[in-house]
Amino acid sequence: MILRTVAVGVTILIASASLAAPAAAAANPEIWKWGSIYSTDRAGKAKGKVVLDRPGFVVSGKLYDLPGRSGCSWLRFRWVKEDGRRGAKTYHNCSGTKPRSFALSTGYMLSIEGMVCRGTSSKITGKCSGWDGVWAQGG
């Protein structure tokens, strides 16, 4: 009788562990690091990570505006979604001392690229890097 009770208990324990394992795996997002991307005068810099979790991707990081330089740093993103639609987002930092943190939810996408530029507090004026791949499906 005791062996039968222990066997039932072990079976329940094994069954519950096998149900919990896929749930735990789904709770761990996939993470990729990107950057550093510099403006051509090297006064602006951006770097960060891409996280795949529900409901899609989140691109986050920091935009640096290096001290001792006039103007502001600008970061532009452009991406292509799974359904073919395109998206874009721009951030800027004029602090000259502390980085600006950002987080961008894009949903599910095929690829995203970033570019760092210099400008004024209201617009990009030039000294842009080329478009640099941040993340792409399949590597």
Secondary structure as UniProt FT lines:
FT   HELIX           2..27
FT   STRAND          30..38
FT   TURN            40..41
FT   STRAND          44..53
FT   TURN            54..55
FT   STRAND          56..65
FT   TURN            67..68
FT   STRAND          72..81
FT   TURN            82..83
FT   STRAND          86..93
FT   STRAND          100..107
FT   STRAND          109..119
FT   STRAND          124..126
FT   STRAND          132..136
FT   TURN            137..138
//
